[in-house]
């Protein structure tokens, strides 16, 4: 029987590696957000510094595994078989949960997920044991340590409110001092700012990052804990002098130094303390097997009281291997980049492409904020208002941020790292289990709010995004508990069959998730490729418009043909896919429309007509997409409602239209792709052929209704398709006439 436990251990080892990958992908935002967003140094340098922090933190971690071993459940009340089921249920649930959040590009707390997964799985088995014995629900407290979970829920609320508030306040003061043109101000205030920031970050390394590491004894850490203010004072004086020397004699930008040290510190703390969230459970399983091995007792009877022993530590080679896996993941994970992009996107300075959709709560908050601002302005002297506003003037804010430009400046990045370090240090000294994810994310949101990055153009989107992320945090606890509870029950009841089945299911889900994420990234890259901000001449405008029109023609042609084919086959699944394809096309047109403002600003003064031309082109493209949207949605609804099929004659006539439209769009696509516009006149001369065909088919359907047609829904669909095709062709011809006229005037 012991062989099955060896297999379980091997599986848990593999799951640990997978959990490290998905976990690091989620938590990378904690320590990379500020450096990546500010572009204080190159991305490669940032990654090297973060990798060193992760590696050092992982290798010198003592492997504080008490949370996994005994922090949530009481080991003495569970058998070896029970704890192995708990650990398996937790790992499977954790991987699934974190992968979902990573795929959505949302950061969540790995601490909360692991705590509530342990709680859910342990409660499941505790209830099972109570149900199969003479005990009652009153005995549940003997199995579970609920104090830890309630403390974490309390710390979530505290960290969210405190992080946002303190981040806003310190960033507001910092911006008043430095303004957005901080280079000159650094000569006078840089040393003080550097002394405060680097002292706070260094103190954070001592208190949080090195807590429990193997090369600092408990006695030494107690001394550090008792002399915190003395250490902080010494650090401040030392770094104040050092910052002044670096600024005055070596002309070093002290903000870059702060960002690099802060990135290293948060990466160190992440690896040293959050490593338990990823490998704590498998190592606890390994420790359990060591205790059980050679006992001569069956796994169902051997109780695990020894697992609560505090002397148990993780083997160094496990920690070193985990550190290497984490570093490799940092460099290779595309999902990590998605999560980082969410944090940077919500805190960036200025306008851009908003990822989240506004909701009622975000609209109400923005409206209240506007009213409060207007009320404050009534009482503030006008001169003081002007003086304050002058500190927040940022000429770069009116420009759209390209991918090569920083999302925010180094002052904000430094405040992000400094405030996060201070808060996590305070939380640790007060023995509050603050989540690094919650603190770093909410500090970043608070500083962006204070920096006026959330203006009336973007606030409603940013607040909606913050609500979505925070909502995800609270759902993490609920989902983690329920998912682990279910997994533990399945494993307990299904035994070896459930074990194999769940592993196969996990593999299939991860494979599909990976494929889906790759497709999502591909679509996003296609949309990003549409962003053209360097057009400055009429010729460039024609070239760019031609390329965009060509793409729309190609996609419209394929979509129209697919809808007609799938409608004729009554294929609901493929019609649903057609709807998704149409939404992608609509999103691309929306991206082009969003880019109009910045594109027009970049054109020279002689290109007013070109700007007008481009706007009209987008109008015609939007009309075409709306026609395709109506055709797709109507066809899907007809089949989805199980209405009667279109008749053979109707399908044949629609395919006649389809063939004519395909030939037309193919001809146009080739012309616009090669910028060979001589065929436009020929097409315009023959435009009436297609319109006449549509008119004839409408007449034929009227005759059918008067003689043989019996279905009202059938006729409604058929007329809708013909009329919308008619509108599609007219939009197409309007676009061609516009393009022909503009091209003639600018030859």
C-alpha positions in Angstrom: 0.0 0.0 0.0 3.0 2.3 0.6 3.6 2.4 -3.1 0.5 4.5 -3.7 1.8 7.1 -1.2 5.1 7.3 -3.1 3.2 7.9 -6.3 1.2 10.6 -4.5 4.5 12.3 -3.4 5.8 12.2 -6.9 2.6 13.7 -8.2 2.7 16.4 -5.5 6.3 17.2 -6.6 5.1 17.8 -10.1 2.1 19.8 -8.9 4.5 21.9 -6.8 6.5 22.8 -9.9 3.2 23.7 -11.8 2.0 25.7 -8.8 5.3 27.6 -8.7 4.8 28.5 -12.3 1.2 29.7 -12.0 1.9 31.3 -8.6 5.0 33.3 -9.7 3.0 34.4 -12.8 0.4 35.9 -10.4 2.8 37.3 -7.8 5.4 38.8 -10.2 3.2 42.0 -10.3 4.1 42.6 -6.6 7.7 43.4 -7.2 8.0 44.2 -10.9 5.1 46.6 -11.3 6.9 49.8 -10.2 10.2 49.1 -12.1 8.4 48.0 -15.3 5.9 50.8 -15.2 8.4 53.6 -14.7 11.1 52.1 -17.0 13.7 53.4 -14.6 16.1 50.9 -16.0 16.0 48.5 -18.9 13.6 45.5 -18.6 16.5 43.2 -18.6 18.2 44.9 -15.7 14.9 44.9 -13.8 14.5 41.2 -14.4 18.1 40.4 -13.3 17.6 42.4 -10.0 14.3 40.7 -9.4 15.7 37.3 -10.2 18.6 37.8 -7.7 16.1 38.8 -5.0 13.9 35.7 -5.7 16.9 33.4 -5.7 18.4 34.7 -2.5 15.1 34.8 -0.8 14.3 31.2 -1.8 17.7 29.7 -1.0 18.0 31.3 2.5 14.3 30.8 3.5 13.9 28.5 6.5 10.8 27.2 4.8 8.3 28.4 7.3 5.9 25.6 6.7 3.8 25.7 9.9 0.8 27.1 7.9 0.7 24.1 5.7 1.5 21.6 8.5 -0.5 22.8 11.4 -1.6 26.4 11.0 -5.1 25.6 9.8 -5.9 22.0 10.9 -4.9 20.0 14.0 -2.6 17.2 12.6 -3.1 14.9 15.6 -6.8 14.6 14.7 -6.0 13.3 11.1 -4.5 10.1 9.8 -1.6 10.0 7.3 -4.1 9.0 4.6 -6.3 12.0 5.5 -3.4 14.6 5.4 -2.3 13.2 2.0 -5.8 13.7 0.7 -5.9 17.2 2.1 -2.6 18.1 0.5 -3.6 16.7 -2.9 -6.9 18.5 -2.9 -5.2 21.8 -2.0 -2.6 21.5 -4.7 -5.1 20.7 -7.5 -7.4 23.5 -6.3 -4.6 26.0 -6.0 -3.3 25.4 -9.6 -6.8 25.6 -11.1 -7.6 28.8 -9.2 -4.4 30.6 -9.8 -4.4 29.6 -13.5 -7.9 31.1 -13.9 -6.8 34.4 -12.4 -3.6 34.5 -14.5 -5.6 33.8 -17.7 -7.9 36.8 -16.8 -4.8 38.9 -16.1 -5.9 39.6 -12.5 -3.6 39.6 -9.5 -4.9 37.7 -6.4 -3.4 36.6 -3.1 -1.6 33.3 -3.0 -1.6 33.4 0.8 -5.4 33.7 1.0 -5.9 30.9 -1.6 -3.6 28.4 0.2 -5.1 29.2 3.6 -8.7 28.7 2.5 -7.9 25.7 0.4 -6.3 24.1 3.5 -9.4 25.1 5.5 -11.8 23.8 2.9 -10.1 20.4 2.5 -9.6 20.0 6.2 -13.2 20.9 7.0 -14.4 18.4 4.5 -12.5 15.5 6.0 -13.3 16.7 9.6 -17.0 16.6 8.7 -16.6 13.2 7.1 -14.9 11.8 10.3 -17.7 13.4 12.5 -20.4 12.0 10.2 -18.9 8.5 10.3 -18.4 8.5 14.1 -20.5 9.4 17.2 -19.3 13.0 17.3 -21.4 16.1 16.7 -20.7 19.4 14.9 -19.6 20.8 18.2 -16.4 18.8 17.8 -15.4 20.6 14.6 -13.3 23.0 16.6 -11.1 20.1 17.7 -10.1 19.6 14.1 -9.8 23.1 12.7 -7.9 26.2 13.8 -10.3 28.9 12.5 -8.4 31.8 14.2 -5.8 32.0 11.4 -8.4 32.3 8.6 -10.4 35.0 10.5 -7.2 37.0 11.1 -6.4 36.9 7.4 -9.9 38.1 6.4 -9.5 41.0 8.9 -6.1 41.9 7.4 -7.5 42.0 3.9 -9.9 44.8 4.8 -7.2 46.6 6.8 -4.5 46.4 4.1 -6.9 47.5 1.3 -8.0 50.7 3.1 -4.7 51.5 4.7 -2.6 50.9 1.6 -4.7 53.1 -0.7 -5.0 55.9 1.9 -1.4 56.0 2.8 -0.2 55.6 -0.8 -2.5 58.5 -1.8 -1.3 60.8 1.0 2.5 60.3 0.6 2.3 60.5 -3.2 0.3 63.8 -3.0 3.0 65.3 -0.7 5.8 63.9 -2.9 4.2 65.4 -6.0 3.8 68.8 -4.3 7.5 68.8 -3.5 8.9 67.4 -6.7 6.2 68.2 -9.4 6.4 66.3 -12.7 9.7 68.1 -13.5 11.6 66.6 -10.7 15.1 66.7 -12.1 15.9 70.1 -10.6 14.2 69.4 -7.3 16.3 66.3 -6.7 19.4 68.5 -6.1 17.7 70.0 -3.0 15.3 67.3 -1.7 16.7 64.1 -3.4 19.0 63.2 -0.5 16.2 63.4 2.1 13.8 61.5 -0.1 16.5 58.9 -0.8 17.4 58.6 2.9 13.7 58.0 3.9 12.9 55.7 1.0 16.1 53.5 1.1 15.9 53.4 5.0 12.3 52.2 4.8 13.2 49.6 2.2 16.3 48.3 4.0 14.3 48.1 7.2 11.7 46.2 5.3 14.4 43.7 4.3 15.4 43.2 7.9 11.9 42.9 9.3 10.0 41.1 6.6 12.5 39.8 4.0 14.9 38.1 6.4 12.3 37.0 8.9 13.0 33.3 9.6 15.9 33.0 7.2 18.5 30.4 8.1 21.5 32.6 8.5 19.9 34.9 11.2 19.2 33.1 14.5 16.1 33.6 16.5 18.2 35.6 19.1 19.5 38.0 16.5 16.1 38.5 15.0 14.7 39.2 18.5 17.4 41.9 19.0 16.4 43.4 15.7 12.8 43.3 16.7 13.4 45.1 20.0 15.7 47.8 18.6 13.6 48.8 15.5 13.7 52.6 16.0 17.4 52.6 16.7 18.1 50.6 13.5 15.8 52.8 11.5 17.6 56.0 12.8 21.0 54.6 11.9 19.8 53.5 8.5 18.3 57.0 7.8 21.5 58.9 8.7 23.7 56.5 6.7 21.5 56.6 3.6 20.9 60.3 3.8 24.7 60.9 3.6 25.1 58.2 0.9 22.3 59.7 -1.2 23.8 63.2 -1.0 27.2 61.9 -2.1 25.7 60.0 -5.0 23.7 63.0 -6.1 26.4 65.7 -5.6 29.6 63.9 -6.7 28.6 61.0 -9.0 25.5 62.7 -10.6 23.4 59.6 -9.9 19.6 59.7 -10.2 18.7 58.6 -6.7 15.2 57.5 -7.8 16.8 54.8 -10.0 18.7 53.5 -6.9 15.5 53.5 -4.8 13.6 51.5 -7.5 16.3 48.9 -7.9 16.7 48.4 -4.2 12.9 48.3 -3.7 12.5 45.8 -6.5 15.2 43.5 -4.9 13.6 43.9 -1.5 10.1 43.0 -2.5 11.4 40.0 -4.6 13.4 38.8 -1.7 10.5 39.0 0.7 8.2 37.4 -1.8 10.5 34.4 -2.2 11.5 34.2 1.4 8.0 34.3 2.8 5.5 33.4 0.1 7.4 30.3 -1.0 5.3 28.4 1.5 2.2 29.2 -0.6 3.6 27.2 -3.5 5.8 24.4 -2.1 4.7 24.4 1.6 2.0 21.7 1.0 4.2 19.3 -1.0 7.0 19.7 1.5 4.5 19.1 4.4 3.5 15.9 2.5 7.2 14.9 2.2 7.6 15.5 6.0 4.5 13.5 6.7 5.8 10.5 4.6 9.1 10.7 6.5 7.2 10.5 9.8 4.9 7.7 8.6 7.6 5.6 6.8 8.6 2.4 8.6 5.9 2.8 11.2 4.3 -0.6 10.3 0.9 0.9 10.7 -1.6 1.5 7.9 -2.1 5.0 6.6 -5.7 5.1 7.8 -4.7 4.4 11.4 -1.4 6.3 11.7 -2.2 9.7 13.3 -0.1 12.7 12.3 0.5 14.6 15.7 4.2 14.7 15.0 3.6 17.0 12.0 3.1 19.9 14.3 6.7 19.7 15.5 8.4 23.2 14.9 11.8 21.6 14.4 10.8 20.4 10.9 12.4 22.5 8.2 12.4 22.3 4.4 15.5 20.7 2.9 17.9 23.3 1.3 18.0 21.6 -2.1 14.2 21.8 -2.3 14.4 25.6 -1.7 17.2 26.1 -4.2 15.3 24.1 -6.9 12.2 26.2 -6.1 14.2 29.4 -6.5 15.5 28.3 -9.9 12.0 27.4 -11.1 10.7 30.8 -10.0 13.4 32.6 -11.8 12.9 30.7 -15.0 9.1 31.4 -14.8 9.8 35.1 -14.3 11.7 35.2 -17.6 9.4 33.0 -19.7 5.8 33.3 -18.4 3.5 35.2 -20.8 0.7 35.1 -18.2 3.0 36.9 -15.7 3.2 39.7 -18.3 -0.6 39.8 -18.5 -0.9 40.2 -14.8 1.8 42.9 -14.7 0.1 44.7 -17.6 -3.2 44.9 -15.6 -1.4 46.7 -12.6 0.5 49.0 -14.9 -2.6 49.8 -17.1 -4.7 50.8 -14.1 -2.0 53.1 -12.7 -0.6 54.6 -15.8 -0.4 58.4 -16.3 -2.6 59.8 -19.1 -5.0 58.4 -21.6 -4.8 55.1 -23.4 -6.7 51.9 -24.0 -8.9 51.0 -21.1 -9.1 47.3 -20.3 -12.2 47.4 -18.0 -15.9 48.3 -18.6 -17.5 51.0 -16.4 -20.2 49.9 -14.0 -22.8 51.7 -11.9 -20.6 51.9 -8.8 -17.6 53.4 -10.7 -19.9 56.0 -12.3 -21.5 57.0 -8.9 -18.0 57.3 -7.3 -16.7 59.5 -10.1 -19.8 61.7 -10.0 -19.5 62.1 -6.2 -15.8 62.8 -6.6 -16.6 65.6 -9.1 -19.1 67.1 -6.6 -16.7 66.9 -3.7 -14.0 68.6 -5.8 -16.3 71.4 -6.7 -17.3 71.9 -3.1 -13.7 72.0 -1.9 -12.9 74.6 -4.6 -15.6 76.9 -3.1 -13.7 77.2 0.2 -10.1 77.1 -1.1 -8.6 80.5 -2.1 -8.2 80.9 -5.8 -4.4 81.6 -5.6 -3.9 78.4 -3.5 -5.8 76.4 -6.1 -3.7 77.7 -8.9 -0.5 77.1 -6.9 -1.5 73.5 -6.2 -2.6 72.8 -9.8 0.7 74.1 -11.1 2.5 71.3 -9.1 0.5 68.7 -11.1 0.9 70.1 -14.6 2.3 67.3 -16.8 2.7 68.2 -20.5 3.2 64.5 -21.2 -0.3 63.7 -19.9 -2.0 65.0 -23.1 0.0 62.6 -25.2 -0.9 59.0 -25.8 1.6 56.7 -24.1 3.4 54.5 -26.6 4.7 51.1 -25.6 8.3 52.5 -25.3 7.3 55.3 -22.9 6.9 54.8 -19.1 3.4 54.5 -17.8 4.3 56.7 -14.8 7.5 58.5 -13.6 10.2 57.4 -11.1 8.8 59.6 -8.3 5.7 57.5 -8.2 7.6 54.2 -8.6 9.8 55.1 -5.7 6.8 56.0 -3.5 5.1 52.7 -4.5 8.1 50.7 -3.3 8.7 52.8 -0.2 5.1 52.8 1.1 4.6 49.1 0.4 7.8 48.3 2.3 6.8 50.5 5.3 3.3 48.9 5.5 4.4 45.3 5.2 7.1 46.0 7.8 4.6 47.5 10.2 2.2 44.6 9.6 4.8 42.0 10.2 6.0 43.7 13.5 2.3 43.8 14.6 2.0 40.1 13.6 -0.7 40.9 11.0 -0.5 38.5 8.0 -0.7 41.3 5.4 -0.7 40.1 1.8 2.0 41.5 -0.4 -0.4 41.4 -3.3 -3.0 43.5 -1.5 -0.5 46.0 -0.2 1.5 46.6 -3.4 -1.6 46.7 -5.7 -3.6 49.1 -3.5 -0.5 51.4 -2.9 -0.1 51.6 -6.7 -3.8 52.5 -7.0 -3.6 55.1 -4.3 -0.5 56.8 -5.7 -2.0 56.9 -9.2 -5.2 58.5 -7.8 -3.2 61.1 -5.9 -1.1 61.8 -9.0 -4.3 62.7 -10.9 -3.8 59.8 -13.3 -7.5 59.1 -12.7 -9.0 62.1 -14.5 -12.5 62.5 -15.9 -11.4 60.8 -19.1 -10.3 57.6 -17.4 -11.5 57.5 -13.7 -14.7 55.5 -14.4 -12.7 52.8 -16.2 -9.9 52.6 -13.6 -12.3 52.5 -10.6 -14.2 49.7 -12.3 -11.0 47.8 -12.8 -10.0 48.2 -9.1 -13.4 47.0 -8.0 -13.0 43.9 -10.3 -9.6 43.1 -8.8 -10.7 43.6 -5.2 -13.9 41.6 -5.9 -11.7 38.8 -7.2 -9.7 38.8 -3.9 -12.8 38.2 -1.8 -14.1 35.6 -4.2 -10.7 33.9 -3.9 -11.4 32.9 -0.4 -14.9 31.5 -1.1 -13.9 29.7 -4.3 -10.7 28.3 -2.7 -12.7 26.9 0.2 -15.5 25.3 -1.9 -13.1 23.9 -4.6 -10.8 22.3 -2.1 -13.8 20.9 -0.1 -15.2 19.3 -3.3 -11.8 17.9 -4.3 -11.1 16.4 -0.9 -14.5 14.7 -0.9 -14.0 13.3 -4.4 -10.6 12.0 -3.4 -11.8 10.5 -0.1 -14.8 8.7 -1.7 -13.3 7.8 -5.1 -9.8 6.9 -3.8 -7.4 5.8 -6.5 -9.9 6.2 -9.3 -10.6 9.8 -8.3 -6.9 10.4 -7.9 -6.2 9.4 -11.5 -9.3 11.1 -12.9 -8.6 14.4 -11.2 -5.0 14.5 -12.5 -6.2 13.8 -16.1 -8.9 16.5 -15.7 -6.2 19.0 -14.4 -4.0 18.2 -17.3 -6.8 18.8 -19.9 -7.9 22.1 -18.2 -4.3 23.5 -18.1 -3.7 22.5 -21.8 -6.9 24.2 -22.9 -6.2 27.2 -20.8 -2.7 27.5 -22.3 -4.1 27.3 -25.9 -6.9 29.8 -25.1 -4.4 32.3 -23.6 -2.1 32.0 -26.6 -5.1 32.8 -28.9 -6.0 35.8 -26.6 -2.4 37.1 -26.8 -2.5 36.7 -30.6 -5.7 38.7 -30.9 -4.4 41.4 -28.6 -1.2 41.7 -30.7 -3.3 42.0 -33.8 -5.2 44.8 -32.3 -2.1 46.5 -31.0 -0.7 46.4 -34.5 -3.5 48.7 -35.6 -2.2 51.5 -33.4 -0.5 53.9 -35.8 0.7 57.2 -34.2 3.5 58.1 -36.6 1.4 59.1 -39.7 2.3 62.6 -40.7 1.6 63.0 -44.4 -1.3 62.5 -46.8 0.5 59.7 -48.6 1.0 57.8 -45.4 -2.7 58.3 -44.6 -3.7 56.7 -47.9 -1.2 53.8 -47.4 -2.4 53.2 -43.8 -6.1 53.5 -44.8 -5.6 51.0 -47.7 -4.1 48.4 -45.4 -6.9 48.7 -42.8 -9.6 48.6 -45.5 -8.0 45.6 -47.1 -8.1 43.7 -43.7 -11.8 44.6 -43.2 -12.7 43.4 -46.7 -11.0 40.1 -46.1 -12.6 39.5 -42.7 -16.0 40.7 -43.9 -15.9 38.4 -46.9 -15.0 35.3 -44.8 -17.5 36.1 -42.1 -20.4 36.7 -44.5 -19.7 33.4 -46.4 -19.3 31.4 -43.2 -22.6 32.7 -41.8 -24.5 31.8 -44.9 -22.9 28.3 -45.0 -23.6 27.7 -41.2 -27.1 29.0 -41.5 -27.9 26.6 -44.3 -26.5 23.7 -42.2 -28.3 25.0 -39.0 -24.9 24.7 -37.2 -25.5 26.6 -34.0 -22.0 26.1 -32.6 -20.3 27.5 -35.7 -22.8 30.4 -35.8 -21.8 31.2 -32.2 -18.1 31.2 -33.3 -19.1 33.6 -36.1 -20.5 35.9 -33.5 -17.2 35.9 -31.6 -15.3 36.6 -34.9 -17.6 39.5 -35.5 -16.9 40.9 -32.1 -13.2 40.7 -32.8 -13.7 42.7 -36.0 -15.8 45.2 -34.2 -13.1 45.6 -31.5 -10.5 46.3 -34.2 -12.7 49.1 -35.6 -13.2 50.5 -32.1 -9.4 50.5 -31.7 -9.0 52.5 -34.9 -11.6 55.0 -33.7 -9.9 55.3 -30.3 -6.7 56.2 -32.0 -8.2 59.0 -34.2 -7.5 61.8 -31.6 -3.8 61.0 -31.3 -3.4 60.4 -35.0 -4.9 63.7 -36.0 -2.7 65.6 -33.5 0.4 64.0 -35.2 -0.6 65.1 -38.7 0.9 68.3 -40.1 -1.1 71.5 -40.5 -1.8 70.9 -44.2 -3.5 67.6 -43.5 -7.0 68.7 -42.3 -8.6 67.1 -45.4 -6.7 63.9 -44.7 -8.0 63.8 -41.2 -11.6 64.3 -42.4 -11.1 61.6 -45.0 -9.8 59.1 -42.3 -12.8 59.8 -40.1 -15.3 59.2 -42.9 -13.5 56.0 -43.9 -13.9 54.8 -40.3 -17.6 55.7 -40.5 -18.1 53.5 -43.6 -16.1 50.6 -42.0 -18.3 50.9 -38.9 -21.4 50.7 -41.1 -20.1 47.6 -42.8 -19.3 45.9 -39.4 -22.7 46.8 -38.1 -24.3 45.2 -41.1 -22.3 42.0 -40.5 -23.2 42.2 -36.8 -26.9 42.2 -37.7 -26.6 39.4 -40.2 -24.6 37.2 -37.7 -26.8 37.9 -34.7 -30.1 37.4 -36.6 -28.9 34.1 -38.1 -27.7 32.9 -34.7 -31.0 33.8 -32.9 -33.1 32.1 -35.6 -31.3 28.8 -35.3 -31.0 29.2 -31.5 -34.8 29.6 -31.2 -35.3 26.4 -33.3 -37.3 28.1 -36.0 -37.9 26.5 -39.3 -35.0 26.0 -41.7 -34.6 28.3 -44.7 -35.9 26.5 -47.8 -33.6 25.1 -50.5 -34.5 27.9 -53.0 -33.8 30.6 -50.3 -30.4 29.1 -49.5 -29.5 28.8 -53.2 -30.4 32.5 -53.7 -28.4 33.6 -50.7 -25.4 31.7 -52.0 -25.7 33.4 -55.3 -25.5 36.7 -53.4 -22.6 35.3 -51.4 -20.6 34.4 -54.6 -21.1 37.8 -56.1 -20.1 39.5 -52.9 -17.0 37.3 -52.5 -15.8 38.1 -56.0 -16.3 41.8 -55.4 -14.6 41.8 -52.0 -11.6 39.7 -53.2 -11.1 42.1 -56.1 -11.2 45.1 -53.7 -8.9 43.4 -51.2 -6.3 42.8 -53.8 -6.6 46.4 -55.1 -6.2 48.0 -51.7 -3.5 45.6 -50.6 -1.3 46.5 -53.5 -2.6 50.2 -53.7 -3.6 49.5 -57.3 -6.8 51.5 -57.5 -7.5 51.5 -61.2 -10.2 48.8 -60.8 -12.3 51.0 -58.5 -14.0 52.7 -61.5 -14.9 49.3 -63.0 -16.4 48.1 -59.7 -18.4 51.3 -59.2 -19.8 51.0 -62.7 -20.9 47.4 -62.0 -22.3 48.1 -58.5 -25.9 48.1 -59.7 -25.5 44.4 -60.7 -25.3 43.3 -57.1 -28.0 45.7 -55.9 -30.3 44.5 -58.7 -29.7 40.9 -57.6 -30.8 41.7 -54.1 -33.9 43.5 -55.4 -34.8 40.5 -57.6 -34.6 38.1 -54.6 -36.8 40.4 -52.5 -39.4 40.3 -55.3 -39.1 36.4 -55.5 -39.7 36.1 -51.8 -42.8 38.3 -52.0 -44.2 36.0 -54.6 -43.4 32.9 -52.5 -45.3 34.4 -49.5 -48.3 35.0 -51.7 -48.2 31.4 -53.0 -46.3 28.8 -51.0 -44.5 30.4 -48.0 -46.0 29.5 -44.6 -43.4 30.6 -42.1 -43.5 34.2 -40.8 -40.1 33.8 -38.9 -38.5 32.3 -42.0 -39.6 35.3 -44.1 -38.5 37.7 -41.5 -35.0 36.2 -41.4 -34.7 36.1 -45.2 -35.8 39.7 -45.7 -33.5 40.8 -42.9 -30.5 39.2 -44.6 -31.3 40.6 -48.0 -31.9 44.2 -46.7 -28.8 44.2 -44.5 -26.8 42.8 -47.5 -28.2 45.7 -49.5 -27.0 48.2 -46.8 -23.6 46.4 -46.7 -23.1 46.9 -50.4 -24.2 50.6 -50.2 -21.7 51.2 -47.4 -19.0 49.5 -49.5 -19.8 51.6 -52.5 -19.8 54.8 -50.5 -16.4 54.0 -49.2 -15.1 53.4 -52.7 -16.4 56.7 -54.0 -14.9 58.5 -51.1 -11.5 56.8 -51.6 -11.6 57.4 -55.3 -12.3 61.2 -54.9 -9.7 61.6 -52.2 -7.1 59.7 -54.1 -7.7 61.8 -57.3 -7.3 65.1 -55.3 -4.0 64.0 -53.8 -2.2 62.6 -56.8 
